[in-house]
Amino acid sequence: MPRRDELRPKRFEATNRLKSLMTEYYQELARAAKNKNEKVAWCTSVGPAELLLAFGFKVHYPENHGALLGTTRTANNYIPRAHAIGYSPDICSYLTSDIGAFLKNETPLSKAYGIESVPKPDVLVYNTNQCRDVQEWFSYYARKLGVPVLGINSPHGLDEVGASHIKDVAEQLQSMKDSLEEISESQFEMKRLQHTINLSLEGTKFWKTVLATATNIPSPLTFFDGCIQMAAAVCFRGEQRAVDYYKVLLTELNERIAKGIAAVDGERFRLYWEGMPIWGKLRQLATLLMELRTCLVASTYCNSWIFEALDPSKPFESMAKAYSEIFINRSEAQKEKYIVDHVKRYKIDGVIFHDSKTCPSNSNARYGMPRRLQEDYQIPTLVLDGDLNDLSFYSEEQATTNIEAFIEQLEGA
Ligand code: SF4
């Protein structure tokens, strides 16, 4: 067995294609912002991207920029700048690192995709279905850049997504449509929206199939692969590019399955990752788990870009339903049910909860869930302290010790 520092996660050939698609995407955005021939919208991860695309906006997702600040381990250079202007160390570290980078006029997009700066928006559009921080994040830029900010205020913590919730959000989307007509200086066309929703739905189905290949034993992909491959689901939502890319990736995954190629050689244990990724430590955690011959086969996070409720025949209602029924927006009971279902479906041996210090909305270890999974369903659990971007909340030594002890516990079970 090679030493941990010699281990390398297995790459997918398709990733080269993804890298060129991402370069193309960011250069299109940069051209639109520079030449002002197309409008640019910034949108939260489960904001109404389909509606924006139907108006012809080029869509930038600041959370993707936040994740890039995390993976490049530059976030901690910027976070103190946001603290210095009054943003608390306890709030979302995507927000603080993104605003800090803006204040320093720097971005990892330059090195990664050859563009000068984050493309300037004509409109900022958020949905509070994930958290309140996105509203504050976008409102900061609205004040700074003098551009309009539009928001969907979603009903939160839902047990069931009922007719009244759908009606509420659908009406907000309808009224947002009127504002977007003005900002985009173009007329709304239902056919265009239906086309976008159709593509979004198709992309979502392929992404779901990609993730479901991990039900295979051994799994052909890991959560860490998913964190890379999901870039297409995030950035090309509602576009043909996502559909085409996932077809290519799926062929490669099916080849791995046919040849019995495991993402983690000698897979012994299969785990579930609950919560945000620790972006700056993906490689460290991936190689640690490879050494322990353990595969993270599923996660709530990668599944969060599956929007099966989309339906081109009911555009506004189905967008409202799809955006409202996401995991992060659900009650504790629904979240628990969701995780237990996935544990069974993916034949999982244990769950790692990442308690991400600056993202309470997507940290589910705080109200007794790990204990309930152990006691009520005999599912072993581990809670890992850390953060999505702020590495001052993460101790590599402690995380390694805790994970190794957890695997020992599984070995003895
Ligand atoms: S869900 Fe968490 S990581 Fe995402 S924007 Fe909100 S606070 Fe930040």
Residues whose N, C-alpha, C, O or C-beta is under 5 A from the ligand:
A	BS01	SF4	C92 Y94 Q130 C131 D133 T358 C359 S361 N362
